[in-house]
């Protein structure tokens, strides 16, 4: 049923892979699917904010994110699962949805925290991914929160 599974990973939040990755691995093994781990280095937002960082900051941030994402794959994805890592820069939910479409993913597996009051007004990335994705989305909740 599933051929390509995208797993968004926040390299600064281990729960983003500790909960979602086992689910994605189980589905990948059952369906013989390829796994794509994906992380996004967020935008600075305003160019004025970006002007306070060194010129090579974005490139170094992308390189660090790729190193960390590959470490997650090395340490948590068994060798019998076909897994590729991708890193992009931009708006988190937009880049995840764009990647899912470009990679031909037919399932996105992600972790979401329980919403805070502010999330009902602003909307967390997971909610935006679910709302805008063309693919099925499997949301794994943090237990007890």
C-alpha positions, -999 to 999 in steps of 0.1 A, spaced: 0 0 0 28 25 9 58 29 -13 75 60 0 72 73 36 84 107 47 93 112 83 99 149 93 125 151 120 133 181 142 170 174 151 166 195 182 136 175 195 144 138 199 107 130 204 102 139 168 119 107 158 117 86 189 80 83 186 74 86 148 103 66 135 93 32 150 59 36 135 73 45 101 99 17 102 71 -8 110 50 4 81 81 5 58 89 -31 66 53 -43 62 49 -26 28 85 -28 15 85 10 14 114 35 11 119 58 40 129 94 37 140 113 68 136 150 63 145 181 84 141 218 78 164 246 89 139 274 96 141 308 80 153 338 98 121 355 89 130 392 84 161 400 65 170 424 93 173 395 117 195 375 93 219 404 90 231 397 125 244 363 116 277 355 98 274 353 60 281 315 60 257 308 88 230 293 66 254 269 49 269 258 82 234 253 97 224 231 67 256 211 70 251 206 107 215 196 102 225 170 76 252 155 99 227 152 127 199 138 105 223 112 91 233 103 127 196 96 135 194 74 104 227 55 113 216 50 149 179 42 145 172 28 110 181 -8 104 203 -16 74 175 -36 57 154 -5 53 160 18 23 165 52 39 175 86 24 181 118 43 170 153 31 177 187 45 160 220 33 159 256 44 127 276 48 92 274 63 89 241 81 54 230 71 58 243 35 91 225 29 77 193 44 47 194 21 68 204 -9 92 175 -2 64 150 2 51 160 -33 85 162 -50 97 128 -35 64 111 -44 57 102 -8 23 85 -2 25 88 36 39 113 61 45 100 96 52 127 122 50 134 159 29 161 173 27 175 208 -6 182 225 -17 216 215 -13 246 238 -38 274 239 -16 295 216 -16 266 190 -54 270 185 -48 305 173 -15 301 154 -16 264 145 15 241 150 35 228 120 18 193 123 -16 208 120 -6 228 89 10 197 74 -22 177 79 -43 205 66 -23 210 34 -8 176 26 -19 157 -5 -8 125 12 -21 105 41 -7 117 74 -1 95 104 2 117 135 19 100 165 10 118 198 33 122 227 18 100 254 3 116 285 8 152 275 
